[in-house]
Amino acid sequence: MSDAGRQVSLMFSGGVDSTMTAMLLGEKYDRVHLLTFGNGYGHYKLDRTRKRAAELRRHLGPGRLVHTIENIKELFEAVMSDLLSDFARYRSGFIWCMGCKIAMHARSIIYNLEHGVDQMADGSSQSTGEMVEQMLLSVYMVREMYDRYDITYSTPVY
């Protein structure tokens, strides 16, 4: 089945990996939703995401790209509260980045459901596989989150 006429969402930092992923998705889908998140604790390159989104919009053409920047601070804090209690119990794992990633994916699922988008992509790559939120096991666990909502999750440049 062709993906013509379909939409996809992409977690978008404006970095090399997510920008390359957006270019690849723009060749395959009619509309790409770029989702950028700020958790209130150090997402400081939001201007870069705006600049990259504008460049992509010019490249892909009018109406083919939507860029949304969302504050997920409350969701992130709720996730971290749960993770910190587990951390205190088990005393293992680096949880800050994983907590942020879980909050971003949870918000992405909500966004996709609200906008009728059944495809989700992440620009993460294997080159950062040492990070807990980018490890292959984490990617599989995230995929299971999306499966619960009938959203297909992919990592095109992983």
Secondary structure, 3 states (H helix, E strand, C coil): CCCCCCEEEEECCCCHHHHHHHHHHHHHCCEEEEEEEECCCCCCCHHHHHHHHHHHHHHHCCCCEEEEEEECHHHHHHHHHHHHHHHHHHCCCCCHHHHHHHHHHHHHHHHHHHHCCCEEEECCCHHHCCCHHHCHHHHHHHHHHHHCCCCEEECCCC
